[in-house]
Amino acid sequence: MTGFHLAQVNVGRSVAPLGGPELADFVAQLPEINALADRAPGFVWRMVDDGGEDSTALRPDGDDDLLLINCSTWESVEALKDFAYHTDHLRVLSRRREWFQPLGGPHQALWWVPAGHRPSVAEAMGRIAILRERGSGPQAFTFRDPHSAPVAAT
């Protein structure tokens, strides 16, 4: 135990408004996938809107009603990777191009936070901005270039 958790954020610009028929299949699967995450080994927390079920009502960019955000914390890179690529989450992830437009840059960022910290929308968006501006490093990285958790001060 390092005293740190892995935070992850991913954003996507949907191809249509959330209530439209183009996203009906995506929206219908959210409760199942969120429950799967909640039960996954190594899961700690996920961002939810005022409704408390998911984060679909949050808008990380007030000028873009189609931009959605997902943010969560995990015990390790391995725990998040196992959930993302070795559960039914992969079935939904593999269909992302049906529901989301290409962003032309990083749409996901990972970073370490003190255990118990809950990233805000602004903090999460800031990590994507760091990755876009500076590339991968300890402040924001990807699965392809993971960074170890900081060493806790004694």
Backbone torsions as a table, in degrees:
resi	resn	phi	psi	omega
1	MET	NA	125.8	-174.6
2	THR	-98.9	-11.7	-172.6
3	GLY	84.7	6.9	179.2
4	PHE	-129.2	151.5	172.6
5	HIS	-120.4	155.9	177.0
6	LEU	-86.5	125.4	172.9
7	ALA	-99.0	144.9	175.3
8	GLN	-135.8	144.0	172.3
9	VAL	-133.7	141.2	167.8
10	ASN	-139.4	144.2	179.8
11	VAL	-124.8	156.7	176.9
12	GLY	-154.2	141.4	175.2
13	ARG	-97.0	112.3	-176.1
14	SER	-67.9	156.5	-178.8
15	VAL	-77.5	-12.9	-178.9
16	ALA	-160.3	169.7	175.5
17	PRO	-59.7	149.7	-174.2
18	LEU	-56.2	-33.8	-178.6
19	GLY	-83.0	-1.8	-176.6
20	GLY	-80.8	164.5	-178.5
21	PRO	-64.7	-25.5	-179.2
22	GLU	-63.3	-27.8	-177.2
23	LEU	-110.3	7.0	-175.9
24	ALA	-57.3	-42.6	-179.3
25	ASP	-65.9	-40.6	177.2
26	PHE	-62.1	-51.4	-178.0
27	VAL	-61.1	-39.2	-178.9
28	ALA	-63.4	-27.4	-177.6
29	GLN	-89.8	-11.4	-177.1
30	LEU	-57.0	-48.4	-179.3
31	PRO	-58.5	-41.6	179.6
32	GLU	-63.9	-46.3	-176.9
33	ILE	-71.0	-38.4	176.8
34	ASN	-64.7	-40.1	177.3
35	ALA	-65.2	-37.0	176.8
36	LEU	-62.5	-43.6	177.4
37	ALA	-63.2	-45.3	-177.7
38	ASP	-58.2	-30.4	-179.3
39	ARG	-94.2	-7.0	-173.4
40	ALA	-68.5	141.5	174.3
41	PRO	-58.0	132.4	178.2
42	GLY	88.4	-7.0	177.4
43	PHE	-70.5	140.8	179.2
44	VAL	-118.0	-52.7	-170.6
45	TRP	-160.5	152.5	169.8
46	ARG	-138.7	146.6	-179.8
47	MET	-68.9	135.8	174.9
48	VAL	-132.6	155.6	176.6
49	ASP	-84.5	-172.4	-177.7
50	ASP	-61.4	-23.1	177.2
51	GLY	-72.3	-21.6	174.4
52	GLY	81.0	-0.2	-178.9
53	GLU	-94.6	-41.3	-177.6
54	ASP	-157.3	-170.8	-177.2
55	SER	-109.7	19.3	-173.4
56	THR	-68.5	-18.3	178.4
57	ALA	-87.5	-10.2	178.8
58	LEU	-78.0	140.3	177.3
59	ARG	-123.9	104.5	-177.8
60	PRO	-68.8	-17.5	176.1
61	ASP	-130.0	107.5	-177.4
62	GLY	-57.9	-18.7	179.9
63	ASP	-92.1	-0.2	-174.8
64	ASP	-132.9	95.3	-178.6
65	ASP	-68.6	-13.0	-178.7
66	LEU	-95.0	-9.1	-178.3
67	LEU	-82.6	120.4	-179.6
68	LEU	-110.7	156.5	-178.6
69	ILE	-131.4	145.5	173.2
70	ASN	-134.7	128.9	-178.9
71	CYS	-141.0	139.6	179.6
72	SER	-154.0	168.4	174.2
73	THR	-125.8	149.8	-173.5
74	TRP	-139.3	160.0	179.1
75	GLU	-71.0	-25.6	-175.7
76	SER	-162.1	165.2	173.6
77	VAL	-61.4	-42.3	-177.9
78	GLU	-61.1	-41.6	179.8
79	ALA	-62.9	-44.9	178.6
80	LEU	-65.5	-43.7	-179.4
81	LYS	-62.5	-41.1	177.9
82	ASP	-60.8	-45.5	178.0
83	PHE	-62.6	-48.6	-173.6
84	ALA	-65.1	-38.4	-170.1
85	TYR	-116.3	-3.5	-176.8
86	HIS	-131.3	24.7	174.6
87	THR	-135.4	-176.0	177.0
88	ASP	-63.6	-11.0	174.2
89	HIS	-57.6	-35.6	-179.1
90	LEU	-61.2	-34.8	178.0
91	ARG	-59.2	-42.7	179.1
92	VAL	-74.0	-44.3	179.8
93	LEU	-56.9	-38.2	-177.8
94	SER	-66.4	-15.3	179.7
95	ARG	-101.9	9.0	-173.3
96	ARG	-56.4	-32.5	-178.5
97	ARG	-69.6	-19.1	174.5
98	GLU	-71.3	-30.6	-170.3
99	TRP	-110.6	-19.5	-174.2
100	PHE	-130.2	143.6	179.4
101	GLN	-81.8	151.1	172.7
102	PRO	-63.2	139.8	-178.7
103	LEU	-96.9	-14.1	-179.9
104	GLY	73.8	27.3	178.7
105	GLY	174.4	-178.9	-179.1
106	PRO	-56.4	138.0	176.7
107	HIS	-115.5	-3.6	-179.0
108	GLN	-137.2	146.4	173.5
109	ALA	-143.1	147.0	175.5
110	LEU	-120.2	146.9	175.4
111	TRP	-161.9	161.6	-179.1
112	TRP	-94.4	139.0	177.6
113	VAL	-129.7	154.0	174.0
114	PRO	-58.6	140.1	178.8
115	ALA	-51.6	132.7	-179.4
116	GLY	94.8	-15.8	179.0
117	HIS	-72.3	139.8	177.6
118	ARG	-117.2	107.6	-178.5
119	PRO	-60.8	144.8	173.8
120	SER	-87.8	168.8	175.2
121	VAL	-58.6	-45.3	-178.8
122	ALA	-62.3	-42.9	178.7
123	GLU	-62.6	-45.4	-178.9
124	ALA	-62.2	-45.2	178.5
125	MET	-64.3	-33.9	176.2
126	GLY	-61.8	-35.4	179.3
127	ARG	-70.1	-36.9	174.6
128	ILE	-64.6	-40.8	178.4
129	ALA	-61.7	-42.0	177.8
130	ILE	-60.0	-46.3	-179.8
131	LEU	-61.9	-41.1	179.0
132	ARG	-67.2	-39.4	-175.2
133	GLU	-82.8	-38.6	-172.0
134	ARG	-114.2	-13.6	-174.0
135	GLY	82.2	-176.7	-175.1
136	SER	-68.5	138.0	177.1
137	GLY	-169.0	-175.8	-177.0
138	PRO	-60.3	-25.8	-178.6
139	GLN	-79.8	-23.7	179.6
140	ALA	-164.1	126.2	-176.8
141	PHE	-145.1	-177.4	-177.4
142	THR	-128.5	173.1	174.6
143	PHE	-60.4	-32.5	-178.4
144	ARG	-71.2	-23.9	-178.1
145	ASP	-137.0	64.4	-175.9
146	PRO	-69.9	152.1	175.4
147	HIS	-118.5	145.4	179.5
148	SER	-70.4	155.1	175.5
149	ALA	-63.6	147.5	176.3
150	PRO	-60.4	156.2	175.5
151	VAL	-84.6	124.7	-179.0
152	ALA	-66.8	140.1	176.3
153	ALA	-68.6	142.6	179.8
154	THR	-96.2	NA	NA
